Amino acid sequence: MDVKFDLHGMDEVIAGLQGLEKDVKKKAARFALRKAAMLVLNDAVANAKKVDDPTSVSVISENIALRFDNRHFKRTGELKFRIGVMGGAKVELDKEEKQTFQDLPGRGTQHWRLLEFGTENMPAQPIMRPALSNNIDNATSEFARELDKWLQRYARRMAKAGKK
């Protein structure tokens, strides 16, 4: 699923980034991006709690995680956070894999993908897709707000240290 959007009203924030070193820009953007991704994560957890079976030991909402994609960053230089369900979606597991999944906080939740996309016998009960689509505007606003907040804090620190 591709999601595309445009940022408007970020002129002041972008101007604040212009004079900064590359490492400082990355740190600011990573901080703001994590805060924005947390909105999507929280919504995904709330969606998962709605479809979690209270009688099962498997709890999808406990296995939803936010991770920085370091491999993508090293390859492209672009910041990226991933929100997903720990343990993946592999249904057929060998003995060693079963033990690994039992060690996760929500135990083995490989069935989440069946809920997300449905099967021929069961309609879809999406968890992750609505979490993103319902929060694009909020996450974008949060990113801009947190980036601006970080830049203001950085400017105060530099002014206190007597630097430009």
N, C-alpha and C positions, 0 to 999 in steps of 0.2 A: 504494500500500500504506500503510495507516494503522497507526501503532504507538502504543499508549497504555500508560502505566504510572503507578504511584503511588509517591511518595517517602515512606519511613518512616524514622524515626530521625534526622531532620534538625533536631530542635528546638533543639539547641545552636547549630548553624550559623545557623539562621534568627534566633535571638535575637541572635547576633553582628552580623547585618546590620541589625537594627532601628535602631540609633542612627547609622548611617552616612549620608553625603550620597549623593544619587542617582548622581553620577558615579563615586564610589568603589564603590558597589554594582555598577554596570555593569562597571567594570574588573575587579572580583573575579569576577563571574559569567562574563565573557568569557574570562578566564584559565582558569577551571575547566572551562568548556564546551569550550574548545580541547583541553585535556588529555584530557578524556573522549572527544572525537571522534577523537583520535589512535588510541585503541584500535580503533575501528571501521575507520579508515583502514588501519591495519597489517594487520588481518584481511582487508580487501578486497584489499590488495596480495598477501597470501599466497594468497588464493583465485585471483587473476588469474594468478599464477605457475604454478599448477597447470594452467591451461587455455591458457597462452601456447604458441604453436607455436615450438619452438626453431629451425626452419628458416626462419621468416619474419623480415623486418626490422621488422615491427610488433610492439611489446611493450606489451600492455595495462597491465601492472603499472607501467610507467614513466609512464603517462599518468593514473593515478589521483591526484586532488588534493583537498585540503581547502581550502575557501574560505569566508571570512566573507560572509554575505549582507547587504551594506550596504543594498541596496534595500529588503529586508524590514524591516530595522531602522529605516530612515527613515520607512517607511509606518506601522509598527505600534509601534515602540519595543521590540520583542522581539528578543532575541539569537538568531541562527540561523547555524549552520555547515552548509555543503553538502559532501558527499563525492560526487564523480562522476568520470567519465572525460573528460579534456580532448579536445575535438574533437567531442563529441556523438555522434550516431548516424545522421547523414545518409549514406545509401549512395550515392546519385547525386550526384556532385560535378562542378562545372565546373572549368576549368583553374586559375583563381585559387584556388579552395577547395582543390584538390589540393596546390598549393604551400604553402598555409598549414598544412595538416595534416602535410606532410613536415617542417616546421620544429619540430614538437612533439618532446619527448624520446623518446617511444616510436613516433614516426612516425604514420602514419594508422591509427587503431584504431577506425574507425566500426563495425566488425563486432562490437564487444563486445556490443551490444544483441541481436544474433542469438544469441550464446552465452547471454546472460542469460535470455532468454525462450524460446529455441528457435524452430524453424520447423516447417512441416508435414513437412519431410524430416529434421529433426534434433531430438533431445530437448534440453531446456534444460540448461545447465551454469551455474547461477547463481553470480555473483561478489559482487554488491553486497547482495542481499537477505539471504543468510545472514550476511554480515558484521555487519549490524545486528541481526538477530534473535538471533544467538549472543552478542552483547555487550551487551545491554540492561542486565542486572544489573551487569556489570563496569563499564560506562560510568557508570551511576548511582552506584555506589560510588566510582568515581574522581572524579566530579564533586564529591561530598560531601567526600571526602578533600582534594582540591585547593583547594576553596573554604575549608575550615577552615584548611588550611595557609596560604593567602593572608591570611585574616583574622588569624591569629596573628602572621604576619610584619608585617602592617600595624599591629597593636596594639603590637608591640615598637618599631616605628619611631616611632609617635606618642608612646609613653612616653619614648623616648630624646630626642625633640624637646620634651618637656614639655607635650604637648597631651593633651586628653581622648580 
